[in-house]
Amino acid sequence: MEYVYKTQGTCSSSIRLSVDNDVITDVSFQGGCHGNLQGISCLVKGMKIEEVIVRLKGICCGNKSTSCPDQLCHALHEMGY
């Protein structure tokens, strides 16, 4: 399943992700801190969605109440996970 999520409260504007059998197969962020987001994308590829949510949910960026990793969790929740 492929999905595009419009982020809120972050420098990135959207997240494009692909999921197969509860495993993340691809993630890309539009905008934001390119190097860090490439790193996050590489790290979560092949991970089970449940583990990604446990590890990344609630992470804040500076004084913001969310972050790009946290927004990835929001996208996964919106997809039904």
C-alpha positions in Angstrom: 0.0 0.0 0.0 1.3 3.4 -0.9 0.3 6.5 1.0 1.1 10.3 1.0 0.7 12.1 4.3 0.6 15.9 4.6 2.7 16.8 7.7 1.7 19.4 10.2 4.1 21.5 12.4 7.3 20.3 10.7 9.8 21.6 8.1 8.9 18.7 5.8 5.7 19.2 3.9 4.7 15.6 3.2 5.8 11.9 3.7 5.4 9.3 0.9 5.5 5.8 2.2 4.9 2.2 1.1 3.9 -0.7 3.4 3.7 -4.4 2.7 2.4 -6.9 5.3 2.9 -4.5 8.2 6.5 -3.7 7.1 7.7 -0.4 5.8 9.2 -0.9 2.3 9.9 2.8 1.4 9.8 6.2 2.9 10.6 9.7 1.6 10.1 13.1 3.1 9.5 16.3 1.0 11.4 19.2 2.5 13.0 19.3 5.9 16.5 18.3 7.0 17.6 16.3 4.0 20.4 14.3 5.6 18.6 13.5 8.8 15.4 12.5 6.9 17.4 10.3 4.5 18.9 8.6 7.6 15.5 8.0 9.2 14.1 6.7 5.9 17.0 4.1 5.6 16.7 3.1 9.2 12.9 2.3 9.1 12.9 0.5 5.8 12.3 -3.2 6.5 11.0 -2.5 10.0 7.7 -3.6 11.3 5.3 -0.7 11.7 4.6 -1.5 15.3 8.3 -1.1 16.2 8.6 2.1 14.2 5.7 3.6 16.2 7.1 2.4 19.5 10.5 4.0 18.8 9.5 7.3 17.1 6.1 8.3 18.5 6.3 11.5 20.6 9.7 12.7 19.5 9.8 16.5 19.5 11.9 18.8 17.4 13.3 21.8 19.4 10.4 23.5 21.0 7.8 22.1 18.6 5.3 19.6 19.9 6.1 17.2 17.0 8.9 16.2 14.6 9.3 14.5 11.3 9.7 11.0 13.0 6.6 11.7 15.0 4.7 12.8 11.9 5.7 9.5 10.3 3.9 7.8 13.2 0.8 10.0 12.6 0.9 8.9 9.0 1.0 5.2 10.0 -1.9 5.7 12.4 -3.9 7.4 9.7 -3.2 4.4 7.5 -4.9 2.3 10.1 -1.9 1.0 12.1 
